[in-house]
Amino acid sequence: MKKVVLDTNILVSALLSPYGSPAKVFDHVLNGSVVMCYDSRVIAEYQEVLVRPKFCFDKQAVRQVMNFIVNTGISVVPFPVADVFEDEDDKVFYEVAKTAKAHLVTGNIRHFPSIPWVMEPQEY
């Protein structure tokens, strides 16, 4: 089973633009060919960001997306990593992906170590 961790920017982009590379990655999740991995911190960040007024996402739609992720994904208890990140909020996604042995898809590739399982959406 293929596993993926989506940085928040990928999830937001997928919901804003249904035809872009992030949406194509999320389509794999929706059709079941890829399973999302997450922990409580990832879910909390998704929740917080998706309800921001600037995105104008329907609250019911956000609830449906969040329920789908939680109900079809894999909850992970990640191992902490000692790596120092420019933005420590990014470390959460890295820790979950590393623990789950999943790909990490992000629009901010420069914020992460240069390793094969961290990639941009068009690479996935």
Secondary structure, 3 states (H helix, E strand, C coil): CEEEEECHHHHHHHHHCCCCHHHHHHHHHHCCCEEEEECHHHHHHHHHHHCCHHHCCCHHHHHHHHHHHHHHCEECCCCCCCCCCCCHHHHHHHHHHHHHCCEEECCCHHHCCCCCCEECCCCC
